[in-house]
Amino acid sequence: MIKELIQNKGYIKRELKIFETKVHCKTTLFVIVSDIVVPFENLPNQKESFVLHRRVMLIILGLLAFLKLVCLIYKDDKEFDHNIWMFFLTIFLLAIPVYLYTVENLWRVRMGFNVNIYAFKKIPNFNEVDEFFELLFTTRNDYLRQTYFLPITKNLTYESQKNNLQWLRKNEVISSSEFEKSISELNTIFISENNKIGFN
């Protein structure tokens, strides 16, 4: 399975790389570069479908439509060029396919604070992108399990271990049954410790 995904669509390039403890994402839009590194601790375990519309293109389309309408209304005015509305109509019709080309059908991983990972769904193809995200989430889960899903011990406080288990469950690193089993072990160890009376 691939650990690197490189996507090109004319004016935009997206590069995603999976490392042992993080994912690196680089986006180049014309000459503007956006570069982020996301530790697996901050990476959600799911992606969502997202359609990105370029606001600039929408504004241009709206302006052209408005100018065309104004020219159409005043086309019979003697001091107004009778055919200028056709010019704006032509430009408007030519701008529509350009706008549609800029619309991006993406997968998005949301992390909050306006930080997101984006990837085209079908570049280079749907299966390769799907395999990349499957590997990303598997690598993330494996790392978090190995790092934070530790055996229950009396050498750490009850609260710290409980909080850790709740964090793992909230981030979908461990299953509900694993969480319940670990909480049960935690309670058993600390209840038995608290109930010890007397001297050895």
MOCOR-V310778 format. One record per backbone hydrogen bond with DSSP energy under -1.0 kcal/mol. NH is the residue of the N-H (numbers start at 1). CO is the residue of the C=O. E is the energy in kcal/mol with one decimal. If there is no record, write none. Layout:
nh=(NH/NH)
co=(CO/CO)
e=(E/E)
//
This chain:
nh=(5/7/9/11/12/13/14/15/16/17/18/19/23/24/25/26/27/28/29/30/32/34/36/38/40/42/48/50/52/58/59/60/61/62/63/64/65/66/67/68/69/70/71/72/73/74/77/80/88/89/90/91/92/93/94/95/96/99/100/101/102/104/106/107/108/109/111/115/117/119/121/129/130/131/132/133/134/135/136/137/138/139/140/141/142/143/144/145/146/147/148/149/150/161/162/163/164/165/166/167/168/169/170/171/172/173/179/180/181/182/183/184/185/186/187/188/189/190/191/192/193/194/195)
co=(16/14/12/9/9/28/7/26/5/24/3/22/38/17/36/15/34/13/32/11/29/27/25/23/21/39/108/106/104/54/55/56/57/58/59/60/61/62/63/64/65/66/67/68/69/70/74/77/84/85/86/87/88/89/90/91/92/95/96/97/98/52/50/119/48/117/115/112/109/107/105/125/126/127/128/129/130/131/132/133/134/135/136/137/138/139/140/141/142/143/144/145/148/157/158/159/160/161/162/163/164/165/166/167/169/168/175/176/177/178/179/180/181/182/183/184/185/186/187/188/189/190/191)
e=(-2.9/-3.2/-2.8/-1.1/-1.6/-2.2/-2.7/-2.9/-2.6/-2.5/-2.9/-2.9/-2.1/-2.7/-3.0/-2.9/-3.0/-2.9/-3.1/-2.5/-2.6/-3.2/-2.9/-2.9/-2.3/-1.8/-2.4/-2.3/-2.6/-1.7/-2.3/-2.4/-2.6/-2.5/-2.5/-2.5/-2.4/-2.2/-2.6/-2.4/-2.1/-2.5/-2.5/-2.0/-2.1/-2.0/-1.5/-1.4/-1.9/-2.0/-2.3/-2.3/-2.5/-2.6/-2.1/-1.9/-1.2/-2.6/-2.6/-1.8/-1.3/-2.4/-3.2/-2.9/-2.8/-2.4/-2.1/-1.8/-2.2/-1.8/-2.0/-1.9/-2.4/-2.6/-1.9/-2.1/-2.1/-2.4/-2.5/-2.5/-1.9/-2.9/-2.3/-2.4/-2.6/-2.3/-2.3/-2.4/-2.4/-2.1/-2.7/-1.6/-1.7/-1.8/-2.5/-2.9/-1.9/-2.2/-2.4/-2.3/-2.3/-2.3/-2.7/-2.0/-1.7/-2.9/-2.2/-2.5/-2.3/-2.3/-2.6/-2.2/-2.2/-2.6/-2.7/-2.4/-2.5/-2.2/-2.7/-2.2/-1.7/-2.1/-1.5)
//
